[in-house]
Amino acid sequence: MVIAFTGDPFLAREALLQEARLQGLTRFTEPTPEALAEALSPGLFGGGGAMLDLREVGDGEWKALKPLLEGVPEEVPVLLLDPKPTTARAAFYRTRERRDFPTPKGKDLLRHLENRAKRLGLKLPAGVVQYLASLEGDLGQPGGYLEALERELEKLALLSPPLTLEKVERVVALRPPVSGFDLVRAVLEGDAKEAFRRLKRLREEGEEPLKLLGAFAWQFGLLARAWMLLRENPRPKEEDLARLEAHPYAARKALELARTLDQGELRRALEVLIGAETRAKAGKDPWLALEGAVFHLLALRH
């Protein structure tokens, strides 16, 4: 019995380990023919079985493993962790059981965060869930984006309630999307061509317009706090960044952009964003509301 677990690295690995507990498997086998053959051999306490992590397995190594996997008896469990299978491995899985776990996006991501928080005994306000969903995960780590969010939820579980957005912003280690900052920068620089180019790309990538409006509002709120800090202290030090209640990366970016603004512009920008979000949530076309907001924000810079 060969079962492949594909899709999101974090969800696939979690599902594999749950199945492994049911099958009595406790550790990963080295993905070599010798180690796999040994793991599949009947022992004193059972008929063998194996868990293999194929994420770093190349085509040559797969060719060596494949004959052994083709001969696995139905009663012997072999669990394969393979988030992004190659074409050859995907073809092999067509005649085996494959359990796919796509990375949740949009509303599915919000539900995922709410459910994971409940497991940890957390009841998160809707604004906190939206904020966490807008963060940029460390895609270079083994579990990817969802694992990064899971570590942040575990951290939040240690905080004393209530979990306000301000408190959450102070402790999370992930960054707001860089693309959002780039879009804000293009707007603040009055670069309409660049702003709408980035907006078009975000739409093509399937970004949620309400999520982008929320990110816009969060970033302009941060800009307002940065502007007030600069007004008190034109040359803030590193320790002053904590007053912005944001990750240091986001705080430094905000200070850089806030130096180009005045109070009137910030107030009008926030009014534009509030109006756009209200229209989008009232059933109007959310992309039209977002594009209108970008247009009016650009007009403020001229």
Backbone as a ProteinNet text record, in pm:
[ID]
protein_1_A
[PRIMARY]
MVIAFTGDPFLAREALLQEARLQGLTRFTEPTPEALAEALSPGLFGGGGAMLDLREVGDGEWKALKPLLEGVPEEVPVLLLDPKPTTARAAFYRTRERRDFPTPKGKDLLRHLENRAKRLGLKLPAGVVQYLASLEGDLGQPGGYLEALERELEKLALLSPPLTLEKVERVVALRPPVSGFDLVRAVLEGDAKEAFRRLKRLREEGEEPLKLLGAFAWQFGLLARAWMLLRENPRPKEEDLARLEAHPYAARKALELARTLDQGELRRALEVLIGAETRAKAGKDPWLALEGAVFHLLALRH
[TERTIARY]
84.8	0	88.4	90.1	168.5	72	95.8	12.9	105.3	76.6	155.6	79.9	151.7	93.8	154.2	70.5	118.4	46.6	92	28.7	110.7	44	113.5	208.2	334.9	431.4	388.7	334.8	295.5	176.8	73.1	-46.2	-18.6	61.4	93.3	171.8	269.6	349.7	264.7	178.1	91.3	-0.8	-59.4	-148.3	-71.2	50.1	132.5	162.1	197.3	230.4	108.8	-9	-131.7	-154.9	-137.6	-152.4	-45	75.9	186.2	153.1	89.8	53	-47.8	-141.3	-239.1	-172.6	-65.9	1.7	115.3	142.1	249.2	388.1	399.3	530.6	576.7	704.2	752.6	864.2	928.4	1039	1052.9	1114.3	1138.7	1255.5	1243.1	1350.2	1432.2	1562.1	1646.9	1603.9	1586.2	1536.2	1643.1	1693	1788.6	1732.8	1770.5	1719.4	1754.5	1875.5	1919.1	1834.8	1815.4	1738.8	1592.3	1537.4	1397.2	1377.6	1467.4	1456.9	1459.2	1546.1	1554.8	1425.6	1369.6	1247.5	1128.3	1128.4	1016.3	1025.4	1141.5	1159.6	1082.8	1012.8	940.3	1036.2	993.6	1075.7	1008.5	1064.3	1009.8	871.5	845.7	721.6	624.3	642.4	548.6	604.6	524.9	561.3	630.7	685.6	760.7	673.3	737.7	670.5	769.8	734.1	831.6	761.9	830.9	795.1	914.4	889.9	997.8	968.7	1068.2	1059	1127.9	1048.4	1102.4	1132.4	1127.8	1142.6	1278.9	1381.5	1515.8	1563.2	1473.7	1511	1509.6	1620.5	1632.7	1581.4	1584.5	1533.1	1609.7	1741.3	1821.8	1790.7	1776.2	1743.3	1603.9	1511.4	1375.7	1374	1451.2	1456.5	1503.4	1592	1641	1536.8	1454.5	1352.9	1228.3	1196.8	1069.5	1045.9	1143.1	1116.1	1074	1133.9	1096.4	954.7	918.7	785.3	678	713.2	616.9	582.8	675.5	652.3	602.3	563	515	380.5	369.6	241.4	136.3	9.3	-99.4	-101.6	-57.6	-62.2	55.6	152.2	269.7	254.1	247.6	227.2	356.9	351.2	462.6	403.5	445.4	392.1	497.6	460.7	555.2	518.5	611.3	592.2	651.9	565.3	610.5	525.1	543.5	458	447.8	560.9	560.6	626.1	550.6	610.5	654.9	761.2	805.4	703.3	719.6	627.5	628.5	748.5	759.7	689.2	707.2	644.8	493.4	449.2	305.2	239.9	309.1	256.8	247.3	345.5	346.2	227.8	194	86.1	-52.5	-65.1	-197	-259.7	-178.6	-230.2	-215.8	-183.5	-175.8	-263.7	-272.3	-350.7	-269.4	-331.7	-266.1	-359	-308.3	-385.1	-323.1	-400	-347.6	-405.1	-318.7	-358.2	-312.5	-395.6	-355.6	-343.9	-255.2	-240.9	-366.6	-432.3	-555.6	-526.3	-618.6	-605.4	-738.9	-735.1	-857.1	-936.3	-1066.2	-1153.2	-1111.9	-1057.1	-1011.4	-896.1	-808.3	-697.7	-750.1	-849.9	-908.3	-967.5	-1039.9	-1097.7	-989	-882	-769.7	-711.2	-687.7	-630.7	-724.6	-852.6	-950.1	-950.3	-947.2	-949.4	-820.5	-707.6	-580.5	-572.6	-625.8	-627.6	-713.3	-828.7	-917.2	-847.6	-765.5	-691.2	-599.4	-552.7	-461.4	-535.9	-668.7	-747.5	-755.5	-731.4	-732	-861.6	-917.8	-1029.8	-982.6	-957	-896.7	-1003.1	-991.5	-1081	-1063	-1170	-1165.2	-1050.7	-1024.3	-915.5	-779.9	-760.7	-633.3	-618	-726.4	-721	-686.6	-751.4	-722.1	-576.2	-525.7	-385.8	-290	-312.8	-224.9	-228.4	-347.1	-358.9	-284.9	-260.4	-193.4	-42.4	9	152.4	224.5	349.9	433.5	512.5	487.2	558.6	699.9	780.6	916.4	907.9	896.5	875.9	999.2	1111.3	1232.3	1242.9	1160.2	1171.6	1098.3	1130.8	1078.7	927.3	854.8	710	642.5	717.2	660.1	575.5	485.7	405.6	318.3	246.5	154.7	228.4	346.2	422	467.2	504.8	543.3	425.6	305.1	187.2	156.4	177.7	153	242.6	370.3	462	416.6	362	312.6	190.3	101	-15.2	26.5	126.7	176.7	232.7	295.4	348	233.9	129.4	16.5	-56	-52.3	-119.2	-56.1	65.7	135.3	103	37.6	7.1	-119.6	-127.5	-247.4	-356.2	-481.9	-591.8	-624.3	-693.2	-742	-632.8	-643.7	-545.3	-590.1	-544.9	-578.2	-484.8	-525.3	-441.5	-308	-310.9	-186.9	-90.7	-143.3	-58.7	0	-81.5	-36.1	71.8	53.5	152.2	287.7	287.4	414.7	496.9	430.7	503.9	525.3	445.5	464.4	596.3	657.9	789.6	783.2	662.3	648.6	624.4	643.1	632.6	503.5	449.4	342.2	397.6	312.5	363.4	445.9	564.4	648.8	577.5	498.3	427	334.1	276.4	190.5	267.3	385.7	469.9	509.3	538.8	577.6	461.7	340.6	223.1	200.3	212.5	198.3	305	427	535.4	504.6	457.1	425	316	217	109.5	163.9	246.1	298.5	394.3	459.9	549.6	473.8	341.9	261.5	287.9	341.9	374.8	255	162.3	38.3	65.2	157	186.7	234.6	327.1	380.4	274.2	193.6	89.9	-10.4	-59.4	-159.2	-96.5	33.1	102.1	107.7	141.5	147.9	8.6	-91.1	-228	-274.3	-242.1	-278.1	-211.5	-84.7	-12.7	-72.8	-107.6	-168.6	-301.4	-377.1	-505.2	-482.1	-383.1	-352.3	-304.6	-240.2	-190.7	-300.1	-421.6	-533.3	-547.9	-487.1	-500.6	-645.2	-687.4	-821.7	-824.5	-916.2	-919.7	-946.8	-1033.5	-1059.8	-936	-860.3	-735.2	-637.1	-629.9	-540.6	-586.1	-718.3	-769.1	-733.4	-745.1	-708.4	-559.9	-476.9	-332.9	-300.6	-369.6	-352.6	-385.9	-502.1	-546.2	-448	-400.7	-303	-175.8	-128.7	-3.7	-16.7	-132.9	-150.9	-170.6	-231	-239	-100.4	-15.3	122.6	196.8	171.4	233.1	192.4	65.5	18.4	92.7	112.9	187.5	332.7	390.2	528.5	540.9	441.6	443.9	441.7	359.5	351.6	482.8	547.8	677.4	781.9	783.4	879.3	853.9	727.5	695.1	753.4	752.8	809.2	962	1011.6	1156.4	1196.7	1246.2	1281.6	1390.4	1465.9	1573.6	1556.7	1453.3	1428.4	1538	1557.2	1655.9	1587.5	1669.2	1615.9	1515	1543.3	1451.9	1317.1	1312.3	1185.9	1089.1	1141.1	1056.3	946	970.7	869.7	740.2	750.7	631.4	536.6	586.7	501.6	418.7	449.2	371.6	365.8	481.6	490	626	639	768.2	871.5	997.1	1099	1114.9	1102.1	1113.9	1006.2	880.4	769.4	783.3	832.6	847.6	949.2	1060.8	1164.2	1113.2	1040.4	982.7	884.1	804	703.2	767.1	873.9	942.8	997.5	1051.2	1107.4	1000.4	881.3	774	706.1	695.9	625.5	694.4	824.1	897.4	847.5	777.2	731.7	589	525.2	382.8	358.6	238.1	194.6	64.5	21.5	-94.1	-221.2	-240.1	-360	-369	-256.8	-255.7	-291.9	-235.6	-263.1	-410.9	-468.6	-609.8	-697.8	-670.2	-751.6	-733.4	-610.4	-584.2	-663.6	-665.8	-740.6	-890.5	-940.6	-1082.3	-1114.9	-1024.2	-1043.5	-1051.1	-960.6	-956	-1077.9	-1122.3	-1242.7	-1362.7	-1372.7	-1482.8	-1478.6	-1359.1	-1345.2	-1382.4	-1336.8	-1368.5	-1518.2	-1581.3	-1725.5	-1801.7	-1760.3	-1827.2	-1807.7	-1685.8	-1656.4	-1738.3	-1751.7	-1825	-1976	-2019.9	-2163	-2216.1	-2133.9	-2179.1	-2133.7	-2060.3	-2008.3	-1890.6	-1849.7	-1736.3	-1610.3	-1551.6	-1436	-1313.6	-1293.9	-1179.7	-1199.6	-1323.3	-1352.5	-1330.4	-1369	-1347.7	-1198.8	-1120.3	-975.3	-910.2	-945.8	-887.6	-924.5	-1049.7	-1090.7	-1010.6	-982.3	-902.1	-761.4	-700.7	-566.7	-568.4	-671.7	-682.9	-690.5	-776	-791.7	-667	-599.7	-476.3	-367.2	-362.2	-266	-297.8	-427.5	-467.2	-424	-416.9	-374.5	-228.7	-150.9	-7.9	20.3	-84.2	-63.4	-129.7
-119.7	0	124.8	195	317.5	436.1	531.6	652.2	773	860.1	982.4	1101.6	1185.9	1306	1427.1	1500	1610.1	1739.7	1850.2	1979.9	2068.9	2132.3	2221.3	2139.7	2181.2	2102.3	2078.9	2182.2	2170.8	2076.7	2096.4	2013.4	1869.2	1850.9	1715.9	1638.3	1703.9	1636.1	1603.6	1695.6	1672.3	1553.1	1546.4	1434.6	1302.7	1306.8	1185.9	1134.1	1223	1179.1	1123.3	1176.9	1121.2	979.1	959.1	824.8	731.2	783.1	701.1	646.4	728.2	681	566.6	576.3	469.4	340.3	355.5	239.5	187.6	256.3	212.6	248.2	346.8	391.5	508.9	511.2	612.5	701.6	665	748.1	737.1	841.3	841.2	749.5	683.6	599.3	679.8	661.3	730.1	689.1	785.1	751.5	690.7	575.3	500.2	360	291.3	154.7	61	74	-15.1	3.9	131.1	159.2	120.8	145.4	111.6	-39.4	-112.5	-259.1	-315.5	-260.7	-307	-276.1	-155.4	-116.8	-201.6	-247.6	-326.7	-473.5	-516.7	-657.1	-689	-803.6	-841	-854.4	-802.5	-811.3	-897.3	-898.1	-978.8	-930.6	-800.3	-743.3	-697.8	-741.3	-698.7	-717.3	-670.9	-693.5	-578.5	-486.7	-377.5	-261.6	-161.5	-38.3	74.7	186.3	295.9	429.3	534.8	672.7	732	792.6	852	999	1082.9	1224.6	1241.5	1270.5	1277.7	1419.7	1516.8	1656.3	1685.9	1614.9	1640.1	1527.6	1440.5	1324.2	1362.3	1337.7	1368.8	1255.4	1278.1	1178.7	1046.8	1056.1	934.5	852.5	919.1	849.2	788.8	861.3	808.8	682.2	678.6	559.7	437.7	460.9	349.1	303.1	395.7	361.6	299.6	340.9	304.6	153.8	69.2	-75.3	-133.7	-85.4	-135.1	-92.9	31.7	81.6	11.4	-25.9	-96.6	-233.8	-291.2	-425.9	-429.6	-316	-313.4	-385.4	-486.6	-555.8	-462.5	-492.5	-408.5	-397.1	-499.8	-497.7	-424.5	-380.9	-310.5	-160.5	-77.9	66.2	139.4	214.7	302.3	441.1	538	673.2	765.6	839	925.3	1072.3	1151.1	1295.9	1359.3	1414.6	1465.7	1586.9	1701.7	1818.7	1859.2	1860.3	1899.8	1789.4	1685.7	1572.3	1609.1	1544.9	1561.4	1496.3	1519.3	1459.3	1307.5	1249.8	1104.1	1049.8	1117.7	1068.3	1088.1	1200.9	1224.8	1115	1070.5	962.2	831.9	807.7	687.9	689.1	806.3	816.2	797.4	806.2	793	656.6	556.9	422.1	385.4	485.5	464.8	567.1	555	652.5	780.1	890.6	1021.2	1113.5	1169.7	1263.1	1402.1	1490.2	1623.4	1728.4	1818.5	1921	2058	2123.2	2254.1	2358.6	2456	2565.6	2651.6	2672.8	2753.7	2899.6	2961.6	3103	3172.8	3304.6	3381.7	3340.9	3315.1	3278.4	3145.5	3055	2926.4	2945.7	3042	3069.8	3128	3215.5	3271.1	3159.6	3067.8	2955	2866.1	2845.3	2764.5	2826.7	2956.7	3024.7	3017.8	3037	3029.8	2890.2	2786.7	2649.8	2614.6	2657.7	2628.5	2702	2824	2900	2830	2776.1	2705.9	2586	2517.1	2402.3	2443	2567.2	2618.1	2692.5	2688.6	2757.4	2907	2951.9	3094.8	3134.2	3245.4	3303.8	3437.4	3441.3	3559.2	3653.4	3783.6	3880.4	3873.7	3909.5	3902.3	3986.1	4102.6	4187.7	4122.2	4045.9	3975.9	3864.4	3792.3	3685.7	3744.1	3856.9	3922.9	3966.4	4019.7	4065.9	3948.6	3838.5	3723	3667.5	3669.8	3617.8	3704.8	3830.8	3921.8	3915.4	3841.4	3839.7	3752.1	3783.9	3710.2	3605	3477.2	3370.3	3353	3278.7	3245.8	3122.3	3144.1	3033.4	2946.3	2987.7	2908.5	2800.3	2806.1	2705.6	2579.2	2461.3	2334.3	2328.1	2383.4	2373.4	2483.5	2586.2	2694.5	2790.1	2856.2	2966	2924.3	2812.3	2771.3	2734.2	2676.9	2644.4	2771.7	2873.8	3001.3	3061.1	3053.8	3104.5	3021.6	2891.6	2804.8	2843	2873.5	2913.5	3045.8	3135	3262.2	3240.1	3149.5	3119.5	3060	2973.8	2915.6	3023.5	3122.6	3234.4	3315.9	3340.3	3419.1	3347.4	3214	3137.6	3161.5	3212	3238.7	3376.7	3461.7	3598.1	3599.3	3695.2	3710.4	3778.7	3733.6	3796.4	3933.7	4019.5	3993.1	4014.9	3944.3	3957.1	4067.4	4187.9	4299.4	4299.2	4369	4379.3	4444.1	4546.4	4615.5	4520.4	4437.7	4343.2	4239.1	4192.2	4091.4	4148.4	4272.1	4334.8	4347	4360	4377.8	4250.6	4135.4	4011.7	3923.4	3938.8	3849.4	3878.8	3774.2	3788.3	3787.5	3776.2	3778.2	3920	3942.9	4077.7	4095.1	4216	4244.5	4227.7	4196.8	4170.1	4284.8	4252	4354.8	4417.7	4336.4	4389.9	4502.5	4491.8	4597.7	4725.8	4714.7	4832.5	4893.3	4807.2	4858.6	4932.4	4880	4946.4	5080.5	5083.5	5208.9	5309.3	5259.3	5349.1	5411.2	5328.4	5380.2	5486.4	5464.1	5562	5691.2	5678.9	5797.7	5876.7	5807	5875.6	5931.6	5908.9	5960.4	5889.7	5767.6	5691.7	5606	5664.5	5594.9	5469.1	5478.4	5364.2	5246.3	5270.3	5163.7	5109.6	5199.1	5157	5063.8	5102	5018.6	4893.2	4899.2	4778.1	4675.1	4722.7	4631.8	4580.6	4668	4627.9	4519.9	4538.1	4438.7	4304.6	4309.9	4185.9	4114	4190.1	4129.7	4063.3	4128.2	4069.4	3940.9	3940.6	3821.1	3706.4	3740.8	3639.1	3587.5	3641.2	3590.7	3648.9	3763.9	3827	3871	3863.7	3906.9	4059.4	4128.8	4275.4	4327.4	4257.5	4301.7	4286.3	4181.3	4161.3	4273.1	4314	4422.7	4555.8	4577.8	4699.1	4701.1	4584.5	4575	4601.5	4547.1	4570.4	4717.9	4779.3	4922.4	5005	4972.9	5047.9	5030.2	4905.5	4879.9	4960.2	4963.4	5031.6	5182.7	5238.1	5382	5417.4	5325.9	5348.7	5349.9	5259.2	5256	5383.4	5429.3	5553.5	5671.7	5671.2	5779.4	5777.1	5658	5648.2	5689.4	5650.8	5688.4	5840.4	5901.8	6047.5	6118.4	6069.6	6129.9	6113.5	5996.4	5975	6071.5	6090.2	6182.1	6327.1	6358	6492.9	6519.8	6416.5	6430.9	6423.5	6336.1	6313.6	6288.3	6391.9	6376.4	6273.3	6237.5	6138.5	6026.1	5945.8	5838.5	5732.6	5671.8	5565.4	5429.7	5325.7	5190.7	5153.8	5193.3	5158.2	5228.7	5339.3	5411.3	5336	5240.8	5168.4	5091.5	5050.6	4974.9	5053.6	5186.4	5269.5	5258	5212	5198	5070	4982	4859	4776.1	4758.6	4679.6	4610.8	4513.1	4447.5	4551.3	4542.5	4643.1	4668.1	4563.8	4582.3	4678	4649.7	4734.1	4874.7	4884.8	5015.3	5101.9	5043.1	5120.9	5167.8	5079.7	5118	5233	5223.8	5327.1	5461.8	5463.7	5589.4	5651.9	5567.3	5616.5	5684.3	5620.4	5676.1	5795.5	5791.7	5898	6033.1	6031.8	6158.5	6239.2	6174.3	6243.1	6295.6	6274.9	6306.7	6423.6	6482.6	6579.1	6528.6	6592.3	6544.5	6542	6645.6	6652.5	6537.2	6501.7	6391.6	6259.8	6239.7	6116.2	6105.7	6216	6214.1	6184.1	6250.1	6227.6	6084.9	6033.3	5897	5795.6	5813	5721	5729.7	5850.3	5866.9	5794.8	5804.3	5735.5	5584.6	5529.9	5385.9	5336.8	5414	5376.7	5372.6	5472.3	5475.9	5357.8	5323.2	5211.8	5079.5	5059.5	4935.1	4925.7	5036.9	5038.1	4998.9	5054.2	5021.6	4874.4	4824.7	4685.4	4589.2	4619.5	4530.8	4546.5	4653.1	4676.7	4608.2	4526.7	4451.6	4507.5	4618.8	4674.2	4589.2	4609.5	4536.2	4571.4	4475.1	4508.5	4553.3	4496.5	4540.5	4683.6	4717.9	4854.3	4951.3	4909.5	4993.4	5012.4	4904.4	4912.8	5002.2	4983.4	5065.3	5212.6	5237.3	5374.8	5436.8	5356.5	5407	5444	5357	5385.3	5513	5528.1	5648	5774.4	5773.6	5891.4	5918.2	5811.3	5830.7	5893.2	5849.5	5910	6058.3	6090.4	6229.9	6319.1	6261.7	6340.6	6385.4	6314.7	6344.3	6447.7	6496.8	6595.3	6728.2
0	0	0	-110.9	-123.6	-123.9	-33.8	-26.7	-39	-135.7	-155.1	-98	-26	33.4	-37.7	-110.7	-193.3	-156.3	-217.6	-194.7	-103.1	-7.7	84.5	173.1	185.9	263.8	408.7	472.6	613.3	629.6	548.2	559.7	518	412.7	366.1	472	532.8	635.3	757.7	796.9	911.5	887.3	766.8	733.8	728.1	673.2	667.6	807.9	898.9	1034.9	1107.3	1078.2	1137	1086.7	955.8	899.1	953.1	971.5	1023.1	1161.7	1245.5	1379.8	1371	1274.4	1256	1207.8	1128.5	1070.3	1157.5	1267.8	1357.4	1311	1221.6	1173.7	1258.7	1292.6	1387	1334.4	1224.7	1176.5	1024.9	967.7	823.9	790	676.6	624.1	524.8	525.9	428.6	287.7	195.6	61.4	-28.9	10	-72.1	-90.9	-200.3	-221.6	-106.2	-51.8	55.5	181.7	220.6	341.5	323.9	204.9	180.6	181.3	117.4	114.8	255.7	339.4	478.6	554.3	532.2	602.9	560.4	434.5	384.5	422	470.2	506.5	634.1	638.9	760.9	878.8	993.9	1114.4	1218.6	1338.4	1447.5	1489.8	1472.7	1525.4	1416.5	1293.6	1190.8	1051.8	955.4	816.5	748.9	825.6	766.8	723.6	670.4	628.3	630.5	565.8	557.9	534.6	580.2	546.2	473.2	357.2	279.2	252.6	271.4	236.4	101.6	-2.3	-137.9	-184.7	-93.8	-135.8	-197.8	-157.1	-211	-301.5	-342.1	-423.4	-571.6	-638.7	-781	-868.2	-1000.6	-1094.7	-1087.6	-1073.4	-1066.6	-942.7	-830.5	-705.7	-713.2	-777.6	-791	-875.2	-983.7	-1069.1	-991.4	-893	-812.5	-711.3	-663.6	-563.4	-626.3	-748.4	-811.2	-818	-860.1	-866.7	-732.5	-624.3	-492.2	-456.8	-490.1	-458.4	-541.6	-664.8	-750.6	-694.1	-618	-564.6	-421.4	-366.5	-227.7	-217.4	-130	-111.2	-50.9	-73	-25.5	125.7	194.3	341.7	405.9	325.9	379	351.9	456.2	435.5	399.4	291.2	253	228.9	308.5	302.7	243.6	139.4	68.5	87.8	139.4	150.9	26.4	-57.5	-187.4	-227.4	-158.9	-184.2	-330.5	-401	-541.7	-624.6	-657	-728.8	-869.3	-913	-1051.3	-1144.6	-1273.5	-1371.5	-1362.1	-1344.3	-1336.7	-1213	-1099.6	-977.2	-981.6	-1039.3	-1051.6	-1136	-1241.3	-1325.5	-1245.7	-1160.8	-1076.7	-980.5	-928.7	-829.5	-890.1	-1023.5	-1085.3	-1057.7	-1036.6	-1009.5	-862.2	-779.1	-634.3	-564.2	-435.2	-359.7	-342.1	-378.9	-363.5	-285	-177.1	-94.8	-110.2	-169.8	-201.9	-106.3	-59.7	36.2	-14.6	-97.8	-151.2	-41	-61	34.3	30.7	145.3	144.4	112.1	39.9	5	27.9	36.8	50.9	173.9	154.6	266.5	328.9	246.9	300.6	397.9	369.5	459.8	591.7	583.6	705.5	791.9	727.8	803	861.8	784.2	834	960.6	957.8	1073.6	1194.2	1170.3	1279.7	1342.6	1258.6	1309.9	1384.1	1330.5	1398.2	1531.5	1534.7	1659.3	1764.1	1722.4	1816.6	1878.3	1798.1	1851.2	1965.6	1959.2	2062.1	2173	2166.4	2268.3	2248.2	2124.7	2094.6	2024.9	2065	1993.6	1940	1809.9	1748.6	1693.1	1718.9	1653.8	1502.3	1429.7	1283.2	1227.2	1287.7	1240.1	1254.2	1360.4	1381.5	1277.8	1250.4	1150.2	1012.9	977.2	850.1	843.4	953.2	957	936.8	1009.3	996.1	854.3	792	656.1	555.2	590.5	497.6	507.7	607	629.7	528.6	510.9	416.2	491.9	459.3	526.8	474.3	552.2	509.5	422.1	290.7	199.4	184	238.8	227.3	332.4	436.2	539.4	496.5	558.3	510.8	502.3	598.2	597.1	519.8	482.3	405.2	486.9	415.6	469.6	588.1	574.8	681.1	808.5	796	917.1	987.2	908.8	968.4	1045.6	987.7	1056.6	1181.3	1173.6	1289.8	1406.5	1377.1	1484.9	1547.4	1464.2	1518.9	1607	1567.1	1649.8	1783.9	1782	1906.6	1998.5	1938.1	2015.7	2076.9	1997.1	2046	2159.8	2158.7	2263.9	2401	2402.6	2528.7	2584.7	2504	2548.5	2632.7	2721.8	2803.7	2721	2735	2659.9	2718.1	2640	2504	2401.2	2288.5	2181.6	2085.4	2109.4	2021.6	1901.3	1795.8	1676.4	1710	1794.1	1831.2	1902.5	1990.7	2064.1	1968.9	1875.4	1779.3	1688.4	1642.2	1554.1	1621.4	1752.6	1823.7	1829.9	1826.3	1852.8	1730	1623.9	1509.9	1440.4	1389.2	1326.2	1174.4	1119.1	974.2	926.4	798.7	742.5	664.7	664	568.9	427.8	331.5	196.7	140.1	90.4	29.6	-88.8	-161.5	-276.7	-235.2	-115.6	-64.8	-42.9	14.6	34.8	-99.1	-195.7	-326.8	-393.6	-374.8	-430.4	-361.4	-229.1	-153.5	-197.5	-214.5	-256.4	-392.7	-486.5	-619.7	-611.7	-524.5	-507.1	-448.1	-343	-276.6	-365.8	-456.3	-549.7	-669.1	-672.5	-782.5	-913.8	-906.1	-1026.7	-1065.2	-1139.9	-1174.9	-1257.7	-1352.5	-1438.6	-1356.7	-1263.8	-1181	-1085.8	-1027.8	-932.7	-1000.4	-1117.4	-1184.9	-1244.8	-1276.5	-1322.8	-1210.7	-1090.2	-975.1	-939.4	-950	-919.2	-1017.1	-1144.3	-1246.7	-1218.3	-1177.4	-1149	-1028	-924.9	-806.5	-842.4	-930.2	-972.5	-1049.5	-1138.5	-1216.9	-1128.9	-1016.8	-924	-831.5	-847.3	-769.1	-630.8	-605.4	-474.5	-451	-325	-288.3	-275.3	-345.3	-337.1	-195.3	-120.2	17.4	104.9	78.4	151.9	120.4	-7.7	-46.6	13.2	17.6	80.5	228.2	292.7	433.5	455.2	364.5	375.2	352.5	256.6	229.5	353.8	414.6	531.8	647.1	665	773	750	625.5	595.8	609.8	570.1	587.7	735.1	813.1	957	1019.6	972.6	1019.9	978.9	856.4	809.7	897.8	941.3	1027.1	1160.8	1217.4	1344.1	1323	1207.8	1178.9	1162.3	1097.4	1079.1	1214.4	1308.2	1440.8	1516.8	1500.3	1566	1510.6	1379.4	1318.6	1360.6	1384	1428.2	1567.1	1652.6	1786.1	1783.6	1698.4	1693.4	1548.2	1478.2	1336.5	1309.7	1413.5	1393.8	1496.1	1481.9	1579.5	1577	1693.8	1706.5	1693.6	1688.6	1669.4	1778	1903.2	2011.8	2000.2	1924.4	1905.8	1814.9	1737.3	1643.1	1714	1839.6	1913.8	1929.8	1929.2	1945.9	1826.5	1714.3	1596.4	1600	1697.6	1716.5	1588.7	1528.5	1406	1403.6	1315.8	1299	1255.5	1306.9	1272.7	1124.1	1041.3	896.2	846.5	888.1	845.5	903.1	1026.3	1090.7	1017.1	978.3	907.2	771.2	700.1	571	588.4	695.6	719.1	748.6	827.1	856.5	728.9	642.2	516	430.4	422.4	341.6	408.4	541.6	614	599.8	574.2	560	439.4	346.4	225	237.9	354.7	369.3	463.3	450.3	550.7	612.4	719.8	794.6	710	627.9	545.3	447.6	385.7	291	359.1	478.4	550.8	585.6	633.4	671.8	550.5	438.7	320.1	266.2	275.6	228.8	311.3	442.2	527.4	498.4	470.8	436.5	305.3	207.9	79.5	101.3	182.7	205.4	282.5	380.4	455.5	361.8	273.8	177.5	82.1	34.5	-59.8	6.6	130.6	200.9	228.4	261.8	285.8	159.5	44.4	-82	-117.2	-96.5	-131.5	-45.9	82.1	172.1	158.2	91.1	73	-52.7	-115	-231.5	-364.1	-362.7	-487.4	-535.3	-658.6	-713.6	-633.4	-558.7	-473.8	-552.3	-673.5	-753.8	-802.1	-836.3	-879	-763	-642.2	-523.7	-497.2	-513.2	-490.7	-596.2	-722.1	-829.1	-811.4	-767.6	-740.9	-629	-525.6	-413.6	-460.4	-541.6	-593.3	-676.9	-761.3	-845	-758.4	-654	-569.2	-484.9	-442.6	-365.5	-454.3	-580.3	-672.6	-694.3	-700.1	-722	-606.2	-485	-369.5	-380	-462.3	-472.4	-580.9	-644.3	-752.9	-717
[MASK]
++++++++++++++++++++++++++++++++++++++++++++++++++++++++++++++++++++++++++++++++++++++++++++++++++++++++++++++++++++++++++++++++++++++++++++++++++++++++++++++++++++++++++++++++++++++++++++++++++++++++++++++++++++++++++++++++++++++++++++++++++++++++++++++++++++++++++++++++++++++++++++++++++++++++++++++

